[in-house]
Amino acid sequence: MSDSSEMVVYVKTGCPWCHQALDYLNREGFTFETVNVLEDRAAYAEMQELSGQKKTPTMTYGDLLLADFGLDELIPFLEKHGIQP
């Protein structure tokens, strides 16, 4: 990551939870980088190393990590850590 506070969302093509997360983040005005791990093997390995698992979506924000989540986990995570658009 180039910036310690940059949000990165790791996704897979066809993942419904990924689409929901991206739709929510876009709708709310968050700035983030989307990385499709099926198109980038190095990013897939990086995601696995960071999170210890292979499921998407997985999100990093600085040193924070949220792995294998849905909106029910994403929204409270953002609120808990004061992450705003």
C-alpha positions in Angstrom: 0.0 0.0 0.0 1.3 3.4 -0.9 -0.5 5.3 1.8 -1.0 3.9 5.3 -4.6 5.1 5.4 -5.5 4.0 1.9 -8.5 1.6 1.7 -7.9 -1.5 -0.4 -10.8 -3.9 -1.2 -9.8 -7.3 -2.5 -12.6 -8.9 -4.6 -13.3 -11.8 -6.9 -15.4 -11.6 -10.1 -18.9 -12.9 -9.5 -18.8 -12.5 -5.7 -22.2 -11.1 -4.6 -20.7 -9.9 -1.3 -18.0 -8.1 -3.1 -20.6 -6.3 -5.3 -22.6 -5.3 -2.2 -19.5 -3.9 -0.5 -18.3 -2.0 -3.5 -21.8 -0.6 -4.2 -22.1 0.5 -0.5 -18.6 2.1 -0.4 -19.2 3.9 -3.8 -22.7 5.1 -2.7 -21.4 6.5 0.5 -18.5 8.3 -1.2 -15.5 6.3 0.1 -12.2 6.5 -1.8 -10.6 3.0 -2.2 -8.6 0.8 -4.5 -10.3 -2.3 -5.8 -8.1 -5.3 -6.5 -9.5 -8.3 -8.3 -7.5 -11.2 -6.9 -8.6 -13.5 -9.7 -6.8 -11.2 -12.2 -3.7 -10.6 -10.1 -2.0 -13.7 -8.6 0.4 -11.6 -6.6 -2.5 -9.6 -5.0 -4.2 -12.9 -4.2 -1.1 -14.1 -2.4 -0.8 -10.8 -0.6 -4.4 -11.0 0.5 -3.9 -14.5 1.8 -0.7 -13.4 3.7 -2.5 -10.4 5.2 -5.7 -12.2 6.2 -4.8 -15.8 6.6 -7.6 -16.9 4.3 -8.8 -17.0 0.7 -12.3 -15.4 0.8 -13.4 -12.1 -0.5 -14.2 -9.4 0.1 -11.3 -8.6 2.2 -10.4 -5.0 3.1 -7.4 -3.2 4.5 -7.3 0.3 5.8 -3.8 1.1 7.1 -3.0 -1.5 9.7 -6.7 -2.5 10.0 -8.1 -5.7 8.3 -11.6 -6.9 7.7 -11.7 -10.4 6.0 -14.6 -12.3 4.4 -17.3 -9.8 5.3 -20.8 -8.7 4.3 -22.5 -5.4 5.0 -23.4 -6.6 8.4 -19.7 -6.6 9.3 -18.6 -3.7 7.1 -20.8 -0.9 8.4 -20.0 -1.6 12.2 -16.3 -1.9 11.3 -16.2 1.5 9.6 -18.1 3.1 12.5 -16.0 1.4 15.2 -12.8 2.7 13.6 -14.1 6.2 12.6 -13.5 5.6 8.9 -15.5 8.1 6.9 -15.6 9.1 3.3 
